[in-house]
């Protein structure tokens, strides 16, 4: 049984999406950080930021770039 909190928000914020997308490595695969709700990863996939294979998509990279420019 997972002890990660359940993500129940309808529309995750950009910051929440970036928090999971930012955990990708050189190969582009997203690795879920400890204590990150699995449902946030699922939302990111449904919204097109992560591919079905678990890679950051072009849309996801664009969000990461926009967020980094603001920070």
C-alpha positions in Angstrom: 0.0 0.0 0.0 1.4 3.4 -1.0 1.7 6.1 1.7 1.9 8.9 -0.9 -0.9 11.5 -0.6 -3.7 11.3 -3.0 -3.9 14.2 -5.5 -7.6 15.2 -5.8 -7.4 18.7 -7.3 -9.2 18.9 -10.6 -6.7 21.1 -12.4 -3.1 20.9 -11.1 -1.2 24.2 -11.2 1.7 24.7 -13.5 4.0 24.6 -10.5 2.6 21.2 -9.5 3.1 19.9 -13.0 6.6 21.3 -13.2 7.4 19.6 -9.8 7.0 16.2 -11.4 8.2 17.0 -14.9 11.4 18.4 -13.5 12.3 14.9 -12.3 13.4 13.6 -15.7 16.8 12.5 -16.6 18.9 12.7 -19.8 16.9 9.9 -21.4 13.7 12.0 -20.8 11.9 9.4 -18.6 10.0 11.0 -15.7 10.9 9.4 -12.3 8.3 10.1 -9.6 9.8 11.7 -6.6 9.2 10.1 -3.2 5.9 11.3 -1.6 4.5 12.5 -4.9 0.9 11.5 -5.5 0.6 9.0 -8.3 -2.5 10.8 -9.4 -0.4 13.9 -10.2 1.6 11.8 -12.6 -1.6 10.5 -14.1 -3.0 14.0 -14.5 0.3 15.0 -16.3 -0.1 12.1 -18.7 -3.8 12.9 -19.4 -2.9 16.5 -20.1 -0.2 15.5 -22.5 2.9 16.5 -20.6 4.1 12.9 -20.2 3.8 10.3 -22.9 2.2 6.9 -22.4 5.8 5.5 -22.2 6.7 7.9 -19.4 8.7 10.4 -21.3 8.4 14.2 -21.1 6.6 15.3 -24.2 7.2 18.4 -26.3 4.3 20.0 -24.5 6.0 19.1 -21.2 9.4 20.5 -22.2 7.7 23.8 -23.3 6.0 24.1 -19.8 9.4 23.4 -18.2 11.0 26.1 -20.3 8.3 28.7 -19.6 8.5 28.0 -15.9 12.3 28.3 -15.8 12.1 31.6 -17.7 9.8 33.0 -15.0 11.8 31.7 -12.1 
